[in-house]
Amino acid sequence: MNCPICGKEMEVGYIQSARRVFFTTKKKHVFFVVGKKDIILTDDNFTCPTGPAYNCSYCKKIVIDYKNNENYM
Ligand SMILES: [Zn+2]
């Protein structure tokens, strides 16, 4: 994948966390429950949450492709 900002080839890797990672437009403060409009970016908490990602070390940007993630809402 090429960087959408500078056009250079991006490094293929993964985002990982101890907990499921999701994108939300409404910041959670206490309970991190995935809402209907939230987008899940990794698999669940019991399988070493991991999702594919691309890094542009020049722009310092990470691109996460969730189109093949069947868990997104
Ligand atoms: Zn770039």
N, CA, C, O and the ligand as a Tripos MOL2 file, in Angstrom:
@<TRIPOS>MOLECULE
protein
  293   291    74     0     0
PROTEIN
NO_CHARGES

@<TRIPOS>ATOM
      1 N           0.8460   -1.1800    0.0000 N.3       1 MET1
      2 CA          0.0000    0.0000    0.0000 C.3       1 MET1
      3 C           0.8900    1.2410    0.0000 C.2       1 MET1
      4 O           1.9130    1.2870    0.6830 O.2       1 MET1
      5 N           0.4850    2.2380   -0.7730 N.am      2 ASN2
      6 CA          1.2140    3.4970   -0.7840 C.3       2 ASN2
      7 C           0.5360    4.4850    0.1650 C.2       2 ASN2
      8 O          -0.6850    4.4810    0.3220 O.2       2 ASN2
      9 N           1.3470    5.3230    0.7860 N.am      3 CYS3
     10 CA          0.8560    6.3160    1.7310 C.3       3 CYS3
     11 C          -0.0970    7.2820    1.0160 C.2       3 CYS3
     12 O           0.2390    7.8130   -0.0420 O.2       3 CYS3
     13 N          -1.2880    7.5100    1.5920 N.am      4 PRO4
     14 CA         -2.2390    8.4310    0.9490 C.3       4 PRO4
     15 C          -1.7960    9.8930    1.0270 C.2       4 PRO4
     16 O          -2.3880   10.7520    0.3720 O.2       4 PRO4
     17 N          -0.7640   10.1830    1.8190 N.am      5 ILE5
     18 CA         -0.3030   11.5700    1.9550 C.3       5 ILE5
     19 C           0.8920   11.8470    1.0570 C.2       5 ILE5
     20 O           0.8700   12.7970    0.2750 O.2       5 ILE5
     21 N           1.9360   11.0280    1.1600 N.am      6 CYS6
     22 CA          3.1540   11.2960    0.3930 C.3       6 CYS6
     23 C           3.3230   10.3660   -0.8110 C.2       6 CYS6
     24 O           4.1180   10.6550   -1.7040 O.2       6 CYS6
     25 N           2.5880    9.2620   -0.8430 N.am      7 GLY7
     26 CA          2.6420    8.3470   -1.9770 C.3       7 GLY7
     27 C           3.7480    7.3090   -1.9030 C.2       7 GLY7
     28 O           3.8540    6.4710   -2.7980 O.2       7 GLY7
     29 N           4.5820    7.3360   -0.8570 N.am      8 LYS8
     30 CA          5.6640    6.3610   -0.7280 C.3       8 LYS8
     31 C           5.1190    5.0140   -0.2520 C.2       8 LYS8
     32 O           4.0500    4.9440    0.3550 O.2       8 LYS8
     33 N           5.8750    3.9380   -0.5410 N.am      9 GLU9
     34 CA          5.4810    2.5970   -0.1170 C.3       9 GLU9
     35 C           5.4260    2.5300    1.4100 C.2       9 GLU9
     36 O           6.3290    3.0210    2.0870 O.2       9 GLU9
     37 N           4.3810    1.9300    1.9450 N.am     10 MET10
     38 CA          4.2200    1.8260    3.3990 C.3      10 MET10
     39 C           4.7100    0.4730    3.8930 C.2      10 MET10
     40 O           4.6840   -0.5190    3.1650 O.2      10 MET10
     41 N           5.1510    0.4510    5.1350 N.am     11 GLU11
     42 CA          5.6180   -0.7640    5.7820 C.3      11 GLU11
     43 C           4.4070   -1.5460    6.2960 C.2      11 GLU11
     44 O           3.5390   -0.9760    6.9580 O.2      11 GLU11
     45 N           4.3430   -2.8310    6.0000 N.am     12 VAL12
     46 CA          3.2360   -3.6810    6.4440 C.3      12 VAL12
     47 C           3.5040   -4.1760    7.8540 C.2      12 VAL12
     48 O           4.6050   -4.6360    8.1530 O.2      12 VAL12
     49 N           2.5040   -4.0850    8.7200 N.am     13 GLY13
     50 CA          2.6620   -4.5590   10.0990 C.3      13 GLY13
     51 C           1.3180   -4.7840   10.7490 C.2      13 GLY13
     52 O           0.3340   -5.1050   10.0830 O.2      13 GLY13
     53 N           1.2870   -4.6140   12.0550 N.am     14 TYR14
     54 CA          0.0790   -4.9040   12.8310 C.3      14 TYR14
     55 C          -0.0980   -3.8740   13.9340 C.2      14 TYR14
     56 O           0.8800   -3.3320   14.4490 O.2      14 TYR14
     57 N          -1.3530   -3.6050   14.2970 N.am     15 ILE15
     58 CA         -1.6230   -2.9210   15.5510 C.3      15 ILE15
     59 C          -1.9600   -4.0160   16.5460 C.2      15 ILE15
     60 O          -2.6640   -4.9690   16.2130 O.2      15 ILE15
     61 N          -1.4610   -3.8830   17.7610 N.am     16 GLN16
     62 CA         -1.7360   -4.8670   18.7940 C.3      16 GLN16
     63 C          -1.9900   -4.1590   20.1060 C.2      16 GLN16
     64 O          -1.4830   -3.0640   20.3500 O.2      16 GLN16
     65 N          -2.7750   -4.7940   20.9380 N.am     17 SER17
     66 CA         -3.1150   -4.2340   22.2360 C.3      17 SER17
     67 C          -3.4570   -5.3620   23.1910 C.2      17 SER17
     68 O          -3.6730   -6.5000   22.7730 O.2      17 SER17
     69 N          -3.5050   -5.0420   24.4650 N.am     18 ALA18
     70 CA         -3.9500   -6.0270   25.4530 C.3      18 ALA18
     71 C          -5.4670   -6.1450   25.4390 C.2      18 ALA18
     72 O          -6.0300   -7.1120   25.9530 O.2      18 ALA18
     73 N          -6.1270   -5.1480   24.8440 N.am     19 ARG19
     74 CA         -7.5970   -5.1270   24.7560 C.3      19 ARG19
     75 C          -8.0010   -4.8150   23.3280 C.2      19 ARG19
     76 O          -7.2110   -4.2810   22.5490 O.2      19 ARG19
     77 N          -9.2340   -5.1520   22.9920 N.am     20 ARG20
     78 CA         -9.7690   -4.8550   21.6650 C.3      20 ARG20
     79 C          -9.6300   -3.3640   21.3760 C.2      20 ARG20
     80 O          -9.8290   -2.5290   22.2580 O.2      20 ARG20
     81 N          -9.2870   -3.0420   20.1350 N.am     21 VAL21
     82 CA         -9.1370   -1.6460   19.7130 C.3      21 VAL21
     83 C         -10.2910   -1.2980   18.7830 C.2      21 VAL21
     84 O         -10.6370   -2.0660   17.8850 O.2      21 VAL21
     85 N         -10.8800   -0.1300   19.0150 N.am     22 PHE22
     86 CA        -11.9550    0.3150   18.1330 C.3      22 PHE22
     87 C         -11.8880    1.8200   17.9320 C.2      22 PHE22
     88 O         -11.3170    2.5530   18.7390 O.2      22 PHE22
     89 N         -12.4850    2.2580   16.8360 N.am     23 PHE23
     90 CA        -12.5840    3.6770   16.5230 C.3      23 PHE23
     91 C         -13.9680    4.1500   16.9350 C.2      23 PHE23
     92 O         -14.9660    3.4800   16.6660 O.2      23 PHE23
     93 N         -14.0280    5.3080   17.5900 N.am     24 THR24
     94 CA        -15.3170    5.8680   17.9840 C.3      24 THR24
     95 C         -15.3040    7.3770   17.7840 C.2      24 THR24
     96 O         -14.2540    8.0120   17.8800 O.2      24 THR24
     97 N         -16.4500    7.9370   17.5120 N.am     25 THR25
     98 CA        -16.5550    9.3950   17.3930 C.3      25 THR25
     99 C         -16.9710   10.0190   18.7150 C.2      25 THR25
    100 O         -16.9270   11.2380   18.8810 O.2      25 THR25
    101 N         -17.3780    9.1640   19.6620 N.am     26 LYS26
    102 CA        -17.7490    9.6500   20.9930 C.3      26 LYS26
    103 C         -16.7970    9.0360   22.0070 C.2      26 LYS26
    104 O         -16.8580    7.8360   22.2730 O.2      26 LYS26
    105 N         -15.9100    9.8620   22.5770 N.am     27 LYS27
    106 CA        -14.8750    9.3960   23.4850 C.3      27 LYS27
    107 C         -15.4850    8.7450   24.7270 C.2      27 LYS27
    108 O         -16.3480    9.3210   25.3910 O.2      27 LYS27
    109 N         -15.0150    7.5270   25.0250 N.am     28 LYS28
    110 CA        -15.4740    6.8110   26.2210 C.3      28 LYS28
    111 C         -14.6420    7.2900   27.4140 C.2      28 LYS28
    112 O         -13.4650    7.6200   27.2720 O.2      28 LYS28
    113 N         -15.2770    7.3240   28.5910 N.am     29 HIS29
    114 CA        -14.5620    7.7950   29.7770 C.3      29 HIS29
    115 C         -14.4450    6.7430   30.8650 C.2      29 HIS29
    116 O         -13.4450    6.7170   31.5830 O.2      29 HIS29
    117 N         -15.4210    5.8890   31.0070 N.am     30 VAL30
    118 CA        -15.3890    4.8920   32.0840 C.3      30 VAL30
    119 C         -15.5340    3.4840   31.5130 C.2      30 VAL30
    120 O         -14.6480    2.6470   31.6850 O.2      30 VAL30
    121 N         -16.6430    3.2260   30.8420 N.am     31 PHE31
    122 CA        -16.9160    1.8980   30.3050 C.3      31 PHE31
    123 C         -16.5680    1.8640   28.8200 C.2      31 PHE31
    124 O         -17.1420    2.6060   28.0230 O.2      31 PHE31
    125 N         -15.6360    1.0070   28.4590 N.am     32 PHE32
    126 CA        -15.2120    0.8990   27.0710 C.3      32 PHE32
    127 C         -16.0320   -0.1620   26.3430 C.2      32 PHE32
    128 O         -15.5230   -1.2080   25.9390 O.2      32 PHE32
    129 N         -17.3060    0.1410   26.1920 N.am     33 VAL33
    130 CA        -18.2130   -0.7620   25.4960 C.3      33 VAL33
    131 C         -18.3580   -0.2750   24.0610 C.2      33 VAL33
    132 O         -18.5990    0.9080   23.8210 O.2      33 VAL33
    133 N         -18.2120   -1.1850   23.1140 N.am     34 VAL34
    134 CA        -18.3080   -0.8360   21.6980 C.3      34 VAL34
    135 C         -19.7400   -0.4660   21.3590 C.2      34 VAL34
    136 O         -20.6640   -1.2380   21.6160 O.2      34 VAL34
    137 N         -19.9240    0.7180   20.7790 N.am     35 GLY35
    138 CA        -21.2440    1.1860   20.3770 C.3      35 GLY35
    139 C         -21.5990    0.7270   18.9720 C.2      35 GLY35
    140 O         -20.7510    0.2060   18.2470 O.2      35 GLY35
    141 N         -22.8590    0.9230   18.5900 N.am     36 LYS36
    142 CA        -23.3370    0.4710   17.2800 C.3      36 LYS36
    143 C         -22.5950    1.1340   16.1230 C.2      36 LYS36
    144 O         -22.4110    0.5170   15.0740 O.2      36 LYS36
    145 N         -22.1650    2.3900   16.3020 N.am     37 LYS37
    146 CA        -21.4900    3.0960   15.2200 C.3      37 LYS37
    147 C         -19.9740    3.0060   15.3130 C.2      37 LYS37
    148 O         -19.2710    3.5080   14.4370 O.2      37 LYS37
    149 N         -19.4580    2.3690   16.3700 N.am     38 ASP38
    150 CA        -18.0180    2.2090   16.5350 C.3      38 ASP38
    151 C         -17.4830    1.1790   15.5400 C.2      38 ASP38
    152 O         -18.2130    0.3030   15.0760 O.2      38 ASP38
    153 N         -16.2100    1.3020   15.2280 N.am     39 ILE39
    154 CA        -15.5820    0.3950   14.2570 C.3      39 ILE39
    155 C         -14.4990   -0.3990   14.9620 C.2      39 ILE39
    156 O         -13.5290    0.1760   15.4570 O.2      39 ILE39
    157 N         -14.6530   -1.7040   15.0100 N.am     40 ILE40
    158 CA        -13.6830   -2.5790   15.6660 C.3      40 ILE40
    159 C         -12.5010   -2.7980   14.7350 C.2      40 ILE40
    160 O         -12.6740   -3.1710   13.5750 O.2      40 ILE40
    161 N         -11.2880   -2.5610   15.2560 N.am     41 LEU41
    162 CA        -10.0830   -2.6250   14.4360 C.3      41 LEU41
    163 C          -9.2320   -3.8600   14.6990 C.2      41 LEU41
    164 O          -8.3340   -4.1710   13.9170 O.2      41 LEU41
    165 N          -9.5050   -4.5630   15.7880 N.am     42 THR42
    166 CA         -8.7620   -5.7880   16.0920 C.3      42 THR42
    167 C          -9.7460   -6.8850   16.4600 C.2      42 THR42
    168 O         -10.9380   -6.6360   16.6380 O.2      42 THR42
    169 N          -9.2360   -8.0910   16.5690 N.am     43 ASP43
    170 CA        -10.0940   -9.1620   17.0350 C.3      43 ASP43
    171 C         -10.3190   -9.0150   18.5360 C.2      43 ASP43
    172 O          -9.9160   -8.0100   19.1220 O.2      43 ASP43
    173 N         -10.9520   -9.9940   19.1610 N.am     44 ASP44
    174 CA        -11.4020   -9.8080   20.5390 C.3      44 ASP44
    175 C         -10.2890   -9.8680   21.5770 C.2      44 ASP44
    176 O          -9.1250  -10.0860   21.2420 O.2      44 ASP44
    177 N         -10.6560   -9.6750   22.8280 N.am     45 ASN45
    178 CA         -9.6850   -9.5710   23.9130 C.3      45 ASN45
    179 C          -9.0000  -10.8790   24.2760 C.2      45 ASN45
    180 O          -7.9950  -10.8660   24.9860 O.2      45 ASN45
    181 N          -9.5190  -12.0040   23.8080 N.am     46 PHE46
    182 CA         -9.0000  -13.2900   24.2560 C.3      46 PHE46
    183 C          -8.0290  -13.9160   23.2610 C.2      46 PHE46
    184 O          -7.5340  -15.0190   23.4910 O.2      46 PHE46
    185 N          -7.7540  -13.2300   22.1730 N.am     47 THR47
    186 CA         -6.8840  -13.8130   21.1510 C.3      47 THR47
    187 C          -5.7390  -12.8720   20.7940 C.2      47 THR47
    188 O          -5.3830  -12.7670   19.6200 O.2      47 THR47
    189 N          -5.1550  -12.1870   21.7720 N.am     48 CYS48
    190 CA         -4.0800  -11.2180   21.5220 C.3      48 CYS48
    191 C          -4.5250  -10.2520   20.4350 C.2      48 CYS48
    192 O          -4.0590  -10.3540   19.3000 O.2      48 CYS48
    193 N          -5.4220   -9.3080   20.7540 N.am     49 PRO49
    194 CA         -6.0140   -8.4170   19.7570 C.3      49 PRO49
    195 C          -5.0000   -7.8560   18.7550 C.2      49 PRO49
    196 O          -4.0570   -7.1530   19.1190 O.2      49 PRO49
    197 N          -5.2220   -8.1830   17.5190 N.am     50 THR50
    198 CA         -4.3050   -7.8300   16.4440 C.3      50 THR50
    199 C          -5.0950   -7.4510   15.2010 C.2      50 THR50
    200 O          -6.1330   -8.0480   14.9120 O.2      50 THR50
    201 N          -4.6110   -6.4720   14.4780 N.am     51 GLY51
    202 CA         -5.2110   -6.1070   13.2080 C.3      51 GLY51
    203 C          -4.1320   -5.6440   12.2470 C.2      51 GLY51
    204 O          -3.1130   -5.1100   12.6850 O.2      51 GLY51
    205 N          -4.3290   -5.8360   10.9320 N.am     52 PRO52
    206 CA         -3.3400   -5.3970    9.9640 C.3      52 PRO52
    207 C          -3.2660   -3.8750    9.8870 C.2      52 PRO52
    208 O          -4.2790   -3.1920   10.0320 O.2      52 PRO52
    209 N          -2.0590   -3.3450    9.6590 N.am     53 ALA53
    210 CA         -1.8690   -1.8990    9.5660 C.3      53 ALA53
    211 C          -0.6490   -1.6030    8.6980 C.2      53 ALA53
    212 O           0.1930   -2.4700    8.4650 O.2      53 ALA53
    213 N          -0.5750   -0.3710    8.2300 N.am     54 TYR54
    214 CA          0.5190    0.0680    7.3620 C.3      54 TYR54
    215 C           1.1160    1.3380    7.9420 C.2      54 TYR54
    216 O           0.3920    2.2340    8.3770 O.2      54 TYR54
    217 N           2.4390    1.4100    7.9450 N.am     55 ASN55
    218 CA          3.1380    2.5440    8.5350 C.3      55 ASN55
    219 C           3.8990    3.3380    7.4800 C.2      55 ASN55
    220 O           4.6010    2.7690    6.6450 O.2      55 ASN55
    221 N           3.7530    4.6520    7.5300 N.am     56 CYS56
    222 CA          4.6210    5.5320    6.7380 C.3      56 CYS56
    223 C           5.5560    6.2180    7.7300 C.2      56 CYS56
    224 O           5.1420    7.1190    8.4600 O.2      56 CYS56
    225 N           6.8120    5.7930    7.7540 N.am     57 SER57
    226 CA          7.7640    6.3630    8.7140 C.3      57 SER57
    227 C           8.1470    7.7810    8.3190 C.2      57 SER57
    228 O           8.6560    8.5350    9.1490 O.2      57 SER57
    229 N           7.9120    8.1600    7.0640 N.am     58 TYR58
    230 CA          8.2140    9.5160    6.6200 C.3      58 TYR58
    231 C           7.1790   10.4970    7.1720 C.2      58 TYR58
    232 O           7.5440   11.5370    7.7210 O.2      58 TYR58
    233 N           5.8760   10.1710    7.0290 N.am     59 CYS59
    234 CA          4.7900   11.0580    7.4840 C.3      59 CYS59
    235 C           4.3870   10.7900    8.9340 C.2      59 CYS59
    236 O           3.6520   11.5730    9.5350 O.2      59 CYS59
    237 N           4.8800    9.6650    9.4980 N.am     60 LYS60
    238 CA          4.4840    9.2590   10.8540 C.3      60 LYS60
    239 C           2.9750    9.0160   10.9330 C.2      60 LYS60
    240 O           2.2990    9.4770   11.8530 O.2      60 LYS60
    241 N           2.4670    8.2770    9.9370 N.am     61 LYS61
    242 CA          1.0420    7.9470    9.8810 C.3      61 LYS61
    243 C           0.8790    6.4340    9.8170 C.2      61 LYS61
    244 O           1.6840    5.7290    9.2080 O.2      61 LYS61
    245 N          -0.1880    5.9490   10.4620 N.am     62 ILE62
    246 CA         -0.5680    4.5470   10.4110 C.3      62 ILE62
    247 C          -1.9240    4.4710    9.7090 C.2      62 ILE62
    248 O          -2.8420    5.2200   10.0420 O.2      62 ILE62
    249 N          -2.0470    3.5770    8.7520 N.am     63 VAL63
    250 CA         -3.3150    3.3410    8.0710 C.3      63 VAL63
    251 C          -3.8030    1.9630    8.4760 C.2      63 VAL63
    252 O          -3.0640    0.9810    8.4040 O.2      63 VAL63
    253 N          -5.0500    1.9010    8.9010 N.am     64 ILE64
    254 CA         -5.6490    0.6380    9.3320 C.3      64 ILE64
    255 C          -6.7670    0.2940    8.3600 C.2      64 ILE64
    256 O          -7.6990    1.0750    8.1700 O.2      64 ILE64
    257 N          -6.6690   -0.8690    7.7540 N.am     65 ASP65
    258 CA         -7.6630   -1.3220    6.7900 C.3      65 ASP65
    259 C          -8.5770   -2.3230    7.4850 C.2      65 ASP65
    260 O          -8.1380   -3.4120    7.8540 O.2      65 ASP65
    261 N          -9.8350   -1.9660    7.6640 N.am     66 TYR66
    262 CA        -10.7460   -2.8610    8.3910 C.3      66 TYR66
    263 C         -11.7960   -3.4890    7.4770 C.2      66 TYR66
    264 O         -12.7620   -4.0740    7.9660 O.2      66 TYR66
    265 N         -11.6250   -3.3800    6.1600 N.am     67 LYS67
    266 CA        -12.6450   -3.9060    5.2620 C.3      67 LYS67
    267 C         -12.7910   -5.4210    5.3420 C.2      67 LYS67
    268 O         -13.8680   -5.9460    5.0610 O.2      67 LYS67
    269 N         -11.7340   -6.1320    5.7170 N.am     68 ASN68
    270 CA        -11.8130   -7.5820    5.8230 C.3      68 ASN68
    271 C         -12.0660   -8.0370    7.2530 C.2      68 ASN68
    272 O         -12.0610   -9.2350    7.5390 O.2      68 ASN68
    273 N         -12.2870   -7.0760    8.1540 N.am     69 ASN69
    274 CA        -12.5660   -7.4040    9.5350 C.3      69 ASN69
    275 C         -14.0670   -7.5910    9.6900 C.2      69 ASN69
    276 O         -14.8260   -6.6240    9.6150 O.2      69 ASN69
    277 N         -14.4910   -8.8040    9.9020 N.am     70 GLU70
    278 CA        -15.9220   -9.1030    9.9910 C.3      70 GLU70
    279 C         -16.5230   -8.6100   11.2900 C.2      70 GLU70
    280 O         -17.7380   -8.6770   11.4710 O.2      70 GLU70
    281 N         -15.6810   -8.1080   12.2160 N.am     71 ASN71
    282 CA        -16.1810   -7.6700   13.5160 C.3      71 ASN71
    283 C         -16.6060   -6.2140   13.5340 C.2      71 ASN71
    284 O         -17.1990   -5.7650   14.5150 O.2      71 ASN71
    285 N         -16.3170   -5.4570   12.4680 N.am     72 TYR72
    286 CA        -16.6720   -4.0520   12.5440 C.3      72 TYR72
    287 C         -18.1800   -3.8920   12.5010 C.2      72 TYR72
    288 O         -18.8910   -4.7090   11.9160 O.2      72 TYR72
    289 N         -18.6520   -2.8350   13.1240 N.am     73 MET73
    290 CA        -20.1040   -2.6420   13.2490 C.3      73 MET73
    291 C         -20.5590   -1.5060   12.3700 C.2      73 MET73
    292 O         -21.7480   -1.1900   12.3370 O.2      73 MET73
    293 ZN          3.7110    9.1970    3.8690 Zn       74 ZN74
@<TRIPOS>BOND
     1     1     2 1
     2     2     3 1
     3     3     4 2
     4     3     5 am
     5     5     6 1
     6     6     7 1
     7     7     8 2
     8     7     9 am
     9     9    10 1
    10    10    11 1
    11    11    12 2
    12    11    13 am
    13    13    14 1
    14    14    15 1
    15    15    16 2
    16    15    17 am
    17    17    18 1
    18    18    19 1
    19    19    20 2
    20    19    21 am
    21    21    22 1
    22    22    23 1
    23    23    24 2
    24    23    25 am
    25    25    26 1
    26    26    27 1
    27    27    28 2
    28    27    29 am
    29    29    30 1
    30    30    31 1
    31    31    32 2
    32    31    33 am
    33    33    34 1
    34    34    35 1
    35    35    36 2
    36    35    37 am
    37    37    38 1
    38    38    39 1
    39    39    40 2
    40    39    41 am
    41    41    42 1
    42    42    43 1
    43    43    44 2
    44    43    45 am
    45    45    46 1
    46    46    47 1
    47    47    48 2
    48    47    49 am
    49    49    50 1
    50    50    51 1
    51    51    52 2
    52    51    53 am
    53    53    54 1
    54    54    55 1
    55    55    56 2
    56    55    57 am
    57    57    58 1
    58    58    59 1
    59    59    60 2
    60    59    61 am
    61    61    62 1
    62    62    63 1
    63    63    64 2
    64    63    65 am
    65    65    66 1
    66    66    67 1
    67    67    68 2
    68    67    69 am
    69    69    70 1
    70    70    71 1
    71    71    72 2
    72    71    73 am
    73    73    74 1
    74    74    75 1
    75    75    76 2
    76    75    77 am
    77    77    78 1
    78    78    79 1
    79    79    80 2
    80    79    81 am
    81    81    82 1
    82    82    83 1
    83    83    84 2
    84    83    85 am
    85    85    86 1
    86    86    87 1
    87    87    88 2
    88    87    89 am
    89    89    90 1
    90    90    91 1
    91    91    92 2
    92    91    93 am
    93    93    94 1
    94    94    95 1
    95    95    96 2
    96    95    97 am
    97    97    98 1
    98    98    99 1
    99    99   100 2
   100    99   101 am
   101   101   102 1
   102   102   103 1
   103   103   104 2
   104   103   105 am
   105   105   106 1
   106   106   107 1
   107   107   108 2
   108   107   109 am
   109   109   110 1
   110   110   111 1
   111   111   112 2
   112   111   113 am
   113   113   114 1
   114   114   115 1
   115   115   116 2
   116   115   117 am
   117   117   118 1
   118   118   119 1
   119   119   120 2
   120   119   121 am
   121   121   122 1
   122   122   123 1
   123   123   124 2
   124   123   125 am
   125   125   126 1
   126   126   127 1
   127   127   128 2
   128   127   129 am
   129   129   130 1
   130   130   131 1
   131   131   132 2
   132   131   133 am
   133   133   134 1
   134   134   135 1
   135   135   136 2
   136   135   137 am
   137   137   138 1
   138   138   139 1
   139   139   140 2
   140   139   141 am
   141   141   142 1
   142   142   143 1
   143   143   144 2
   144   143   145 am
   145   145   146 1
   146   146   147 1
   147   147   148 2
   148   147   149 am
   149   149   150 1
   150   150   151 1
   151   151   152 2
   152   151   153 am
   153   153   154 1
   154   154   155 1
   155   155   156 2
   156   155   157 am
   157   157   158 1
   158   158   159 1
   159   159   160 2
   160   159   161 am
   161   161   162 1
   162   162   163 1
   163   163   164 2
   164   163   165 am
   165   165   166 1
   166   166   167 1
   167   167   168 2
   168   167   169 am
   169   169   170 1
   170   170   171 1
   171   171   172 2
   172   171   173 am
   173   173   174 1
   174   174   175 1
   175   175   176 2
   176   175   177 am
   177   177   178 1
   178   178   179 1
   179   179   180 2
   180   179   181 am
   181   181   182 1
   182   182   183 1
   183   183   184 2
   184   183   185 am
   185   185   186 1
   186   186   187 1
   187   187   188 2
   188   187   189 am
   189   189   190 1
   190   190   191 1
   191   191   192 2
   192   191   193 am
   193   193   194 1
   194   194   195 1
   195   195   196 2
   196   195   197 am
   197   197   198 1
   198   198   199 1
   199   199   200 2
   200   199   201 am
   201   201   202 1
   202   202   203 1
   203   203   204 2
   204   203   205 am
   205   205   206 1
   206   206   207 1
   207   207   208 2
   208   207   209 am
   209   209   210 1
   210   210   211 1
   211   211   212 2
   212   211   213 am
   213   213   214 1
   214   214   215 1
   215   215   216 2
   216   215   217 am
   217   217   218 1
   218   218   219 1
   219   219   220 2
   220   219   221 am
   221   221   222 1
   222   222   223 1
   223   223   224 2
   224   223   225 am
   225   225   226 1
   226   226   227 1
   227   227   228 2
   228   227   229 am
   229   229   230 1
   230   230   231 1
   231   231   232 2
   232   231   233 am
   233   233   234 1
   234   234   235 1
   235   235   236 2
   236   235   237 am
   237   237   238 1
   238   238   239 1
   239   239   240 2
   240   239   241 am
   241   241   242 1
   242   242   243 1
   243   243   244 2
   244   243   245 am
   245   245   246 1
   246   246   247 1
   247   247   248 2
   248   247   249 am
   249   249   250 1
   250   250   251 1
   251   251   252 2
   252   251   253 am
   253   253   254 1
   254   254   255 1
   255   255   256 2
   256   255   257 am
   257   257   258 1
   258   258   259 1
   259   259   260 2
   260   259   261 am
   261   261   262 1
   262   262   263 1
   263   263   264 2
   264   263   265 am
   265   265   266 1
   266   266   267 1
   267   267   268 2
   268   267   269 am
   269   269   270 1
   270   270   271 1
   271   271   272 2
   272   271   273 am
   273   273   274 1
   274   274   275 1
   275   275   276 2
   276   275   277 am
   277   277   278 1
   278   278   279 1
   279   279   280 2
   280   279   281 am
   281   281   282 1
   282   282   283 1
   283   283   284 2
   284   283   285 am
   285   285   286 1
   286   286   287 1
   287   287   288 2
   288   287   289 am
   289   289   290 1
   290   290   291 1
   291   291   292 2
@<TRIPOS>SUBSTRUCTURE
     1 MET1         2 RESIDUE 1 A MET
     2 ASN2         6 RESIDUE 1 A ASN
     3 CYS3        10 RESIDUE 1 A CYS
     4 PRO4        14 RESIDUE 1 A PRO
     5 ILE5        18 RESIDUE 1 A ILE
     6 CYS6        22 RESIDUE 1 A CYS
     7 GLY7        26 RESIDUE 1 A GLY
     8 LYS8        30 RESIDUE 1 A LYS
     9 GLU9        34 RESIDUE 1 A GLU
    10 MET10       38 RESIDUE 1 A MET
    11 GLU11       42 RESIDUE 1 A GLU
    12 VAL12       46 RESIDUE 1 A VAL
    13 GLY13       50 RESIDUE 1 A GLY
    14 TYR14       54 RESIDUE 1 A TYR
    15 ILE15       58 RESIDUE 1 A ILE
    16 GLN16       62 RESIDUE 1 A GLN
    17 SER17       66 RESIDUE 1 A SER
    18 ALA18       70 RESIDUE 1 A ALA
    19 ARG19       74 RESIDUE 1 A ARG
    20 ARG20       78 RESIDUE 1 A ARG
    21 VAL21       82 RESIDUE 1 A VAL
    22 PHE22       86 RESIDUE 1 A PHE
    23 PHE23       90 RESIDUE 1 A PHE
    24 THR24       94 RESIDUE 1 A THR
    25 THR25       98 RESIDUE 1 A THR
    26 LYS26      102 RESIDUE 1 A LYS
    27 LYS27      106 RESIDUE 1 A LYS
    28 LYS28      110 RESIDUE 1 A LYS
    29 HIS29      114 RESIDUE 1 A HIS
    30 VAL30      118 RESIDUE 1 A VAL
    31 PHE31      122 RESIDUE 1 A PHE
    32 PHE32      126 RESIDUE 1 A PHE
    33 VAL33      130 RESIDUE 1 A VAL
    34 VAL34      134 RESIDUE 1 A VAL
    35 GLY35      138 RESIDUE 1 A GLY
    36 LYS36      142 RESIDUE 1 A LYS
    37 LYS37      146 RESIDUE 1 A LYS
    38 ASP38      150 RESIDUE 1 A ASP
    39 ILE39      154 RESIDUE 1 A ILE
    40 ILE40      158 RESIDUE 1 A ILE
    41 LEU41      162 RESIDUE 1 A LEU
    42 THR42      166 RESIDUE 1 A THR
    43 ASP43      170 RESIDUE 1 A ASP
    44 ASP44      174 RESIDUE 1 A ASP
    45 ASN45      178 RESIDUE 1 A ASN
    46 PHE46      182 RESIDUE 1 A PHE
    47 THR47      186 RESIDUE 1 A THR
    48 CYS48      190 RESIDUE 1 A CYS
    49 PRO49      194 RESIDUE 1 A PRO
    50 THR50      198 RESIDUE 1 A THR
    51 GLY51      202 RESIDUE 1 A GLY
    52 PRO52      206 RESIDUE 1 A PRO
    53 ALA53      210 RESIDUE 1 A ALA
    54 TYR54      214 RESIDUE 1 A TYR
    55 ASN55      218 RESIDUE 1 A ASN
    56 CYS56      222 RESIDUE 1 A CYS
    57 SER57      226 RESIDUE 1 A SER
    58 TYR58      230 RESIDUE 1 A TYR
    59 CYS59      234 RESIDUE 1 A CYS
    60 LYS60      238 RESIDUE 1 A LYS
    61 LYS61      242 RESIDUE 1 A LYS
    62 ILE62      246 RESIDUE 1 A ILE
    63 VAL63      250 RESIDUE 1 A VAL
    64 ILE64      254 RESIDUE 1 A ILE
    65 ASP65      258 RESIDUE 1 A ASP
    66 TYR66      262 RESIDUE 1 A TYR
    67 LYS67      266 RESIDUE 1 A LYS
    68 ASN68      270 RESIDUE 1 A ASN
    69 ASN69      274 RESIDUE 1 A ASN
    70 GLU70      278 RESIDUE 1 A GLU
    71 ASN71      282 RESIDUE 1 A ASN
    72 TYR72      286 RESIDUE 1 A TYR
    73 MET73      290 RESIDUE 1 A MET
    74 ZN74       293 GROUP 0 **** ****
